[in-house]
Structure formats: C-alpha cells, structure tokens
Amino acid sequence: MKPKYEQQMKKGVLEMLVLQLLTEKEKYGYQLICELKEKSGGMFLLKEGTLYPILYRMEGDGLVVSRWSQPKGKEVSKKYYQLEEEGRDTLEELKELWQTFSGNVDSILGSRAGAEDGCT
C-alpha cells in the first residue's frame, strides 16, 4: 500500500483507538504505543511525536486527564492518562460514526461494477 494513503486512513481513527485503550485503565504514553502496535499486528506503529499531540489535544478537550506517577527507587516518573466521562461519551459517538462510515465504504467497495446506481 502506498504510505500516503495508509497514513491518511490511520490518522482518522487514532483518537478513537487511544480512547478505546484507555477504557480499560489509565496508561502512560509508551504503554499506549506498545499496545497499539501489538493489538494491530504492527499496523499502528506510532512515534511519540504522533501520539503525544493527540493526548494533549484530548486533554485540552476534556476527554482525558493526566497525572504524574511518584517515582519509586530508580524508576522515573511517568505521565498517566485516564479517560473522563466526556471521553467515554465521545468514544461511543466515534464508534457509531465508524460503524456508519465503514458500512457505507464497504457498501461502495462491494458494489458490482455496472450495477444500477439509482441516478438517472
């Protein structure tokens, strides 16, 4: 697949996927990057420079809140993100939109060539 097409398709679903991962429990950025990679079979291989602006934007929109962990021993402090109620509501809206969107795309992709289109 051409990288520019793949990149555009991924861009449209990243917020929804991050919100979904945060429904399970609070997570820090690198943990989200690893889970996206693992659960997508490597398709969603993000760099920090891609994920963190999404997290900052979602935090600014009130979808998530963040907190810094207290370092233990030689551990460094990590910034954890947690889903807010507004984020849960937005995720449900995004899921509904995705179902409608993907269903319509599938309908077009699965349509027979030369079939009546209903327009005259």
C-alpha positions as CSV (number, residue, x, y, z in Angstrom):
1,M,0.0,0.0,0.0
2,K,1.2,3.5,-0.7
3,P,2.4,5.1,2.6
4,K,0.4,8.4,2.0
5,Y,-2.9,6.5,1.7
6,E,-2.2,4.4,4.7
7,Q,-1.2,7.4,6.7
8,Q,-4.4,9.2,5.9
9,M,-6.6,6.3,6.8
10,K,-4.7,5.8,10.1
11,K,-5.0,9.5,11.0
12,G,-8.8,9.3,11.0
13,V,-9.0,6.6,13.7
14,L,-6.2,7.2,16.1
15,E,-8.2,9.2,18.6
16,M,-10.9,6.5,18.7
17,L,-8.3,3.8,19.2
18,V,-6.5,5.7,22.0
19,L,-9.8,6.4,23.8
20,Q,-10.7,2.7,23.5
21,L,-7.4,1.6,25.1
22,L,-8.0,4.0,27.9
23,T,-11.3,2.4,28.8
24,E,-9.5,-0.5,30.4
25,K,-7.4,1.5,32.8
26,E,-5.1,4.5,33.0
27,K,-2.0,4.2,30.9
28,Y,1.2,6.2,30.0
29,G,2.2,7.1,26.5
30,Y,4.8,4.4,25.8
31,Q,2.3,1.8,27.1
32,L,-0.3,3.1,24.6
33,I,2.3,3.0,21.8
34,C,3.2,-0.6,22.6
35,E,-0.5,-1.7,22.9
36,L,-1.4,-0.1,19.6
37,K,1.4,-1.9,17.8
38,E,0.7,-5.2,19.5
39,K,-3.1,-5.2,19.1
40,S,-2.9,-4.1,15.4
41,G,-0.3,-6.6,14.4
42,G,2.2,-3.8,13.8
43,M,-0.1,-1.6,11.6
44,F,-0.3,1.1,14.2
45,L,3.4,1.7,14.8
46,L,3.4,5.2,16.3
47,K,6.2,7.5,17.2
48,E,6.0,9.6,20.3
49,G,5.7,12.7,18.2
50,T,2.5,11.4,16.8
51,L,0.9,10.1,20.0
52,Y,1.6,12.9,22.4
53,P,-0.1,15.7,20.4
54,I,-3.2,13.5,20.2
55,L,-3.1,13.0,24.0
56,Y,-2.5,16.8,24.6
57,R,-5.4,17.7,22.3
58,M,-7.7,15.1,24.0
59,E,-6.7,16.5,27.4
60,G,-7.4,20.1,26.2
61,D,-10.8,18.9,25.0
62,G,-11.6,17.4,28.4
63,L,-11.7,13.8,27.1
64,V,-8.8,12.6,29.3
65,V,-6.9,13.8,32.4
66,S,-3.3,13.2,33.2
67,R,-1.3,12.7,36.4
68,W,2.4,12.1,37.1
69,S,3.3,9.0,39.0
70,Q,5.6,9.1,42.0
71,P,8.9,7.6,41.2
72,K,9.9,4.5,43.2
73,G,13.6,3.8,43.7
74,K,15.4,4.3,40.4
75,E,12.1,4.5,38.4
76,V,11.4,7.7,36.6
77,S,8.1,9.5,36.9
78,K,5.5,8.7,34.2
79,K,2.6,10.7,32.9
80,Y,-0.6,8.6,33.1
81,Y,-3.7,9.3,31.1
82,Q,-7.2,8.4,32.3
83,L,-10.5,8.6,30.4
84,E,-13.0,11.2,31.6
85,E,-16.8,10.7,31.3
86,E,-16.7,13.2,28.3
87,G,-14.1,10.9,26.7
88,R,-16.4,7.8,27.2
89,D,-19.3,9.7,25.6
90,T,-17.1,10.8,22.7
91,L,-15.8,7.3,22.2
92,E,-19.3,6.0,21.9
93,E,-20.1,8.7,19.3
94,L,-16.9,7.8,17.4
95,K,-17.8,4.1,17.4
96,E,-21.2,4.8,16.0
97,L,-19.8,7.1,13.3
98,W,-17.2,4.5,12.5
99,Q,-19.8,1.8,12.0
100,T,-21.8,4.0,9.7
101,F,-18.7,5.2,7.8
102,S,-17.2,1.7,7.4
103,G,-20.5,0.2,6.4
104,N,-21.0,2.8,3.7
105,V,-17.4,2.3,2.4
106,D,-17.9,-1.5,2.4
107,S,-21.2,-1.0,0.5
108,I,-19.4,1.0,-2.2
109,L,-16.4,-1.3,-2.4
110,G,-18.7,-4.3,-2.6
111,S,-21.0,-3.0,-5.2
112,R,-20.9,-4.6,-8.6
113,A,-19.4,-2.8,-11.5
114,G,-22.0,-1.5,-13.9
115,A,-24.9,-2.0,-11.4
116,E,-27.8,0.4,-11.4
117,D,-26.9,3.4,-9.3
118,G,-30.3,4.7,-8.9
119,C,-29.4,8.0,-10.5
120,T,-30.8,8.9,-13.9
